[in-house]
Amino acid sequence: TTDMKAVQFMVDQAMQHFGRIDILVNGAAAPSGVVRNDIEHAEDHELLGDLDTKVIGYFRCIKAVTPHMKKAGFGRVINIGGLTGRGSKVMSGMRNLAIAHLTKTLSDQLGPSGITVNLIHPGVVDTPHIQELYEREGVKQNKTPEQVRQGYIDSTPIRRTLAPIEMGYLIGFLASPKAGAITGESIGIDGGLTRGIFI
């Protein structure tokens, strides 16, 4: 996603194969963000790379599919953000905040053409990368990875981590014609882990 020519090639291939593009799910990112250190140890080139991959990468992908969706008079763009955009734990969280702004701005621009743009913020999802997070946090907190995992479970109102398919259910709904009235929204899917109130 850091190369507009590569993104355009992807879209051209999809058009050649399917003849249309109805749905774009943006999910390119380094899991949990690259820049997780205190400012003294954070590297500017890592932060720029993180933003280029995710924020500008999403921008590039949306830009490439927009003409096709406008021509069809229908489109669904679902951006994958992250809960770090709703808190102050890691520097890379700024990318998710930027995507919330991008989502809202583009929902205004593209809505008249029948295109919705929404953002989901997954919580603690059982993916291979989450094990790395448990191990990293375990070292910091002097706990085992299983104790870190249990800490997340104890903090989550539904008392469990989430399955990847649960992200798919929400994405599938937002991609469907049934979600035509939902656009510009940032939706947490985190089992209630986030304690903020968002209106």
N, C-alpha and C positions, 0 to 999 in steps of 0.2 A: 504493500500500500504506500510505500515511500516513493514510488516511481509512477508518475502519471501515465507514461507510455505503457507500462505493464498493466495498470488498471484499465486503460482503454482497450488493450489487447484482450483482457479478460471479458470485458463487456461485448466487444466485437465477436468473440468466440461464442458467448451465450446467445447473442442475437442470431448468429449464423446457425446455431444448433436448434434453438427453440423458436426463433422468429419473433419473439417478444420478451420483454422483461417486466414482470409484474411485481416482484418482491426483491428487496435488497435487505439482507441482514448483515450489519457491520459488526464484526467481532474481533478484528485484528488488534492485538495488544500483547505486551509482556504481562503475564498474570501478576496481579497485585502491584504492578508498577515497578520500574527499574530503580527509581530513586526512593529508597526507604530509610536512608541514613539521616543523621542530624546534618544541619547545613554545613558544618565544618568538614564533613566527609563526603558531601554530595558533589557530584560532578556535573558541570553545566552541559557538557556534550551528551551525557546520559539522559538528562532531562529533556534536552532538545530532541533527541532520538525518540524518546517516549512520546512526546507531543506529535512528532512527525508521523510516527506509525499509527497512532490512534486518532488524534483530533484531525490533523490534516489528511491522514489516510481516509478517514470516514468522509471528509469533505470531498476528496478526489473521487471516491466511489459514487457518492451521491451526484456529483457533477456529471459523471460519465453516464449514469442511467437516466438522469432527468429528461433529456430530449425524447427518449423512447417511451417513458411513462407519460409524458405530456401528450405525445402523439396518440397514445392509446386512451387517454382520458382517465387512467386508473394507475395507481401505484401504492405500494406499501413499503415504507422504509422503517426498519426497526434497528435502532442503535443499542449496542450492549455497553453499558457504563460500568458502574461499580460503587459500592457503598463508601469507598474512600473519598468520593466526591461530596459526601454528606457529613464529613468529619474532618478532623485535623491531625490524623495519625501519621500519614505519610505524604511526602512532598508530591509524589506522582498523582495524588488525588485531584490535583488541579486539572488534570486531563478530563476527568469525569464531570467536573463542574463546567468546563468549556464545552463538552458535548451536550450538556443540558441546554446551554445557550444556543448552540448550533441547531439543536433539535427544535427549540421553540421558534427561532428565527425562520428556519426553513419550513416549518408547518404553516406559517403565515404566507410565505412566498408560494408554496406549492399547493396549498389547499384548494385554490380556485381551479386547479387542473385535475382535481380528483385524487390527489396524492396526499396520504397521511404520513406523518413523521413522528415516531414515538421513541422513547428511551426506557430501557429496563435496567434496574440496578440489582443484580443477583447478590444473594447473601452467601453463606458458607455452603458451597456446593461440592458434593463428593466427586471431584475430578482428580486425576493424578497429580496435578499441580498443588492441590490443597495439602497433600502430605508433606510437600516441601515447606509450606507455610507452617504446619504444625512443628516440623523439625526445627526450623529457624526460630520460631517463637519459643520453643522448648529450651533452646540454648540460652536465649535472652532471659527467660524466666526461671531457669534452673528446674525445668519440669520435663517429663517424658512427653513425646508427641501425643500419646493417648490422653494424658492429663490436660494438655492444651485443647485437644478436640472436645473433651468433656466440658471444659470451661466454656467453649462456644455453645455447646448444647444446653448447659445450665443457664446461659444468658439469653437463650432464644425461647420466646413464649411457647412455641409448639414443641419444644424439648427434643429437637432432632436437627440434624443437618439436612440439606435438601438434595434431591436426586436431579441429575441433569435433565431428565425428561420433563421435570416440572417447569424448567425454563422453556422447553419446547412447547408445552401446552400454552403458555402465555404468548410466546412468539406466534404460534399457529393461530391463536385467536386474533391477535393484532394484525396478522397478515390477511385475515379473511374479510370478505365483504361485510360481515356482521359488525366489524369494528369501524365502520365508515365514519362514525360520529366522534371517534376518539383520535385526537391529534394534538401534538405539542406537549404531550404529557411525559413526566418522568415517574415511572412506576417501580417501587421497591418490591422485590419478590424475595423476601429474606426471613420468612417465618416470624416476623415481628421483631427481629433483632434491632432494627433502628428505633431509637426512642424519640427521635425528633417528631414534631408535628408539622406537616407540610400541607399548606392549603392551596 
